[in-house]
Amino acid sequence: MKISNTVEWAIHCCTLLAGLPEDVNLSAKDLAEYHGVPHPYLAKALQMLSNDGILKTISGPKGGYRLASKPDSVSLLDIVLSIEGNDSCFGCEEIRQQGPTALKRSLSYKRPCLIASAMWKAENVWRAELEKVKLTHLVDQVKVEADPRQMKKTQEWLNDKYNSK
């Protein structure tokens, strides 16, 4: 399974927004500039997050995006599902019921395919782990683990953005 780059971008944007004061918004252009990613693609992801109620759009000259709810209520799973959709990662085509050794009666296949069961179980564990990680946890980790020089540069960049609006 491969998760798109857009998920990474979305998580970074949501984490940045989660660390800002509640009255501060950043535009899609600003978020794209800050993360060094293409604005048009990021704008589509931000719109998906907004449509799913993760982000809130604020119109006007000081408008942009902000979190729609508290950072401790938004999980990585919420963001992943918003960008990638809620479809299962694994699709079972029941190939055990095909080919020259397949049994003719479908009643012979009373239990789910063992392979599909294992894959779905793994996906459930993966989803549960992503659900545990809230934006609050990421913001707290950034404060502790990020290089202080980058944190300073981020604050300076944000101050420039606040003051120019």
N, C-alpha and C positions, 0 to 999 in steps of 0.2 A: 504494500500500500504506500502510496506517495501522497502526501498532503501538499497542496499548492503553496507557492511562495506568498500568495495573497493571505493565507492564514497567518503566516509569520508577521506580515505587515500589519494585519488587523490586530493581532495580539499586542504588538509593540505600540500601536496607536492607542488602543484602549488602556494600556498600562500608563502611557504618558498622560493621557487625559485623566486617569484615576488619581494621579499624583498632583493634579492642579487644584487650586481653590475652586469652589463650586461656581463662582461667578466668572470664570475664565473659559473662553471658547477658543478653539483653534480651527482655522479653515482647512479644507481638504488640501489646498495649495501649501499652506504652512506645514501641515503634517507630512506631505510628500517631500517638501524641502528638508525638513528636519531629519527624515529617515533616508533621504537620498533615493527615493523610488519614483517611478513614473506617476505623475499626477492623474492622468485619465484612468489608469487601472486602480489606483488607490481610491479615487472618487467613487468608482463602482462598488468597491468593497465597503466603503463607509456608508454608502446608500443602503446596502444590504443590512448592515448592522443597525442602521436607523430604522429600516422597515421592520426589523425583528425586535425593536424596542430596547436594544442594547445601548445605542447612542441616541441623542436628541439633537435635532437640528435647530439652530437659532438663526433667525433671519436678521438682516440689518447690517449696518457698517461694522459693528463689533460682533457679528454673528460667526457662526461656525458650528463646530461639534463639541459636545460634552457628553459625559455618561448620562444615561437616562435614569439610572438608579445608583444606589450605594455600591462602592467597589467590592464590598464583601458579599454582594448578592449576584455578582457576575463571575461565572466560571470560565475556564478555558474551553470546556465542552460547549458552553453557550456560543462562544465565538466561532469555534470550529464548525458547529452545526449551522450557524448563520451563513458562513462562507461556503462550506462544502455540501450542505444539505444533510438530511437525516437518513438517507438511504444506508442500508447495511453495506459494510465493506466487502462482504462475501455473498455471492449469489449461488445457491445450489441448484443445479439443473437436473438433479437426480439421474446422473448418468449410470448409476448402478442398475437402473431399470431399462437400460438400453443395451444394445449389442447382442452377440450370439449366446451369452450365458444368462441373459435376463429371464426372469420368471414371467410367465404370461399373466398371472393374476396379480393385480395391484394389492390384493389383501396380503400378499407375501411380504410387503414392505410396510409393516405396522409402525415401526419406529423410525424416527428421523435418521438420516444418514449420519454415521459416526463422524465423518470428516466435517460435515456441515455443523454438527453439534459442537465439535472442538473449536471450529473457527468462530462460531457465534459466542461461545463462552469466552474466548480470548477477546473478542470485540467488547463484550460486556465489561470485562475487567479494565480494558483500555478506557472505555467511556467513564467508568466509575472513578478511575484515577484522575482523569481530566476534570471531572465534576468537583473533585476535592480541592483543586487549585483555583482559588479566587483571586481577583485582581489585587485585593488588599495584600495577599501574600507576596505577589510579585513586586508591588510598590515597596513593601517593607524590605524585601531582599535587595532591591536596587539600592536603597538607602545605605545598606550595610556593605554590599559587595562591589558596587560600581566604583571605578577609579574616581577619586575626589576631583581630579582635574577635569574629567568629563562632566561631572555633576556641576562644576563651576561654569564650564562652557555652556551647558544646557541652561542654567539659570540666566546667564548673560544673554543667550539667544532669546529666551522667553521674555526677559525684560525689554529687549529691543522690540519684540512683537507687541507687547502690552503697550509700550509707549508710542508706537507708530499708529495705533488704532484710535 
